[in-house]
């Protein structure tokens, strides 16, 4: 598998794009974490409410138990305190529910903030990288098995823009049929550059190798 181009300029651009992608992911992860932490500040009133309800419940329960332990005092005297302790439990529960809701909201906002831009850019970056790797790997496989540039020259004539072909030869098809080594190599070089590959060095024994 060929991950990077042979040509220095294109390979440098690919490395830079990979590093920028890593920085992009890290940046949005940090942004999502920041949004989460800022949103969690909204839970502070809920924590205070939960703490107040818990403290009120404990005090009322303690007061009810204290009154209940007094001699010559009917149990009915402790009942209002215990009922008030139940109200404290409701307040504590309301505060806890508020904290849970803020936690869910902060998690959702943090994930959306981080995931959406990461996924959008990752799809574009990943698609481009995948196309290059597939194209370059297949082209390299042909070069590794046979240094014949004829196939790449043929692909160039089929897919390269006409101005590029005309810049190489006024009759690239005729030159290819005559197996003109300079034209064939120049045509192949166009295709290989698109794949990010260097052409094999001429051996001098074969005009196409």
N, C-alpha and C positions, 0 to 999 in steps of 0.2 A: 504494500500500500504506500502510495506516494502522497505525503501530507503537504509538502512544500515544493515550490518551483525551483528549478535549477538556476534560472536567471536571477542575478543578485537583486535587481530593482524590484522585481515582482515578489521574490522571497521576503525581502525586507518589508514590503507593503503587507504581505500576509502575516508576518510576525507582529507587526505593529497593530494590525486589525485584531489579531488574537488577544494581544495585551489590552487593547482598548475595550474589547468585549469583556475581559475579566474585570477591568476597572468599572465598566458600566454595571455589571452584575453586583460588584461589591458596593458601588455607590447607591444603587437602588435598594439593596438589602439594608444598608445603613439608613436610608431615607424611610423605609418601612418600619425599621426599629424605632426611629425617632418619632414617627407618627404614632406608633403604639404607645410609647412612653408618655408623649404629650397628652394623648387621649386618656390614659390611665389616671391623669391628674383629676379628671372629672369624678373619679371614684372616691376621692377624699371625703366629700360630704356623706357618702354612703358609709364609709368606715366610721366616721364620727357618729352618725346615727346609730350604727350597729353597736358601737362602744357605749353610747349613751343608754340605749335600750338594755344592754347587758348589765350596766352598772345600776340602772334603776330597778331592774328585775332582782338583782342580788340584794339590793338594799331593802326593797319591799319584802322579799322573802325572809331576810334576816329579821326585819322588824316584826313580821307576822309570827315568826318562831319565838322571838323574844317575848312578845305579848302573850303568846299561847303558853309559855312556861311560867308566867306569873301565877301565883296562888290566888284563888278566889276570883279568877277572871274567866268568864265564859268563852268558849271557842268562837262564839260569834264576833268577838272583838277582833280576832286575828283574820277573820274572813275578808274584810275590805283590803287589808294589806296584801293578802294572797291574790285577790282579784286584780289589784293594781300591778302585782308582779306579772300577771298574765298580759297586761297591757304592755309592760316592758318587753315581754317576749315578742309581741307583735311588732313593736318598734325595732327590735333587734333583727327580726326576720325581714322587715322592710328594708333596713339598711343593707343586709346581706344580699337581698335580691337586686338592689341598686348596684352594688359592687359587681355582682355576677353579670349584670346587663352591660355595664361599662367594660368589663373584661372581654366579653364577647364582641362588643363594638370595636374596641381597640385592636383586637386580633384580626377582625375582618378588614378594618381600614388599613392596618399594617400590611396584610397579605395583598390586598388589592393594589396598594401603593407600590409594593415591590414587584409583584408577580406580573402585572399587566405590561409595564414597559420592558421588563426582562424577556418575557415570552415573545413580544412583538419583534424586538430586535434580534433575539436568538433565532427566530424562524428565518428571518432574512439572512443573517450571518451563516446559520447552519445550512441553508439551502445553497448559498454560494460556495461554501467550503465543500459541501458534498459533491456538487457538480464538478468542481475542480479536481477533487480527489479521484472521482470516478473517471473523468476524462484523462487526467495525467497518468493514473495507474494503468489504464488500458493502452495508452500511447507508449508508455515505458515498457510494457510487456512486449509490444511489437519490436521496439528498438533492442530490447534485451535478447530477443530470440533471433532477430535478423536486422542487420544495420541497413536495410534496403529503404531508401527514402522515396521510392517510387509511389508507394501507397499514400504517403503524406502529401506528396506533390499532387496526386490525383484528388485527394480530399480538398486541398487548397483551391484547385480549379473549380471544384463543385460548390465550395462554400465561402470563399474569400470575396470581398468586394471587387468589382471590376477595376476601379482605379489602381488598386494594389497589384492586380495581375498585369495591367497595362504598364505599370512602372517597371516590371521585371522583363517583359518581352512584348513586342507588338503582336506576336503569335505564340502565346504560351502553350496552346494545345499542340501546335505543330512541333514546337521545340520539345515538348514532352514525348510526342510520338517518335521524334528522332533521337530521344534519350540524350538530349544536350545536357551534359553534367552540370554546367553552371546554372542553367535555367531550372533544372530539376531540383537542384540543391536550394536555390533561392525560393522556389515554390514551397518546398518542404519546410523551409525555415519559417515561412509565414504561419503554417499550421502548427509547427512545433512551438513557436512563440506563444500562440494562443493556449497551448497546453502547458506552458511554463517549462518546456524542456529544451536542452541543448541538443543540436544535431550531433551525430557521431563524427569524429574526425575523419577526413578523407585519407584513404590508405594509399592512393596512387595506383592501385592495381585494378580497382573497379570504379568506374565513373559514378556509380550510384551508392557507394559505400563510404 
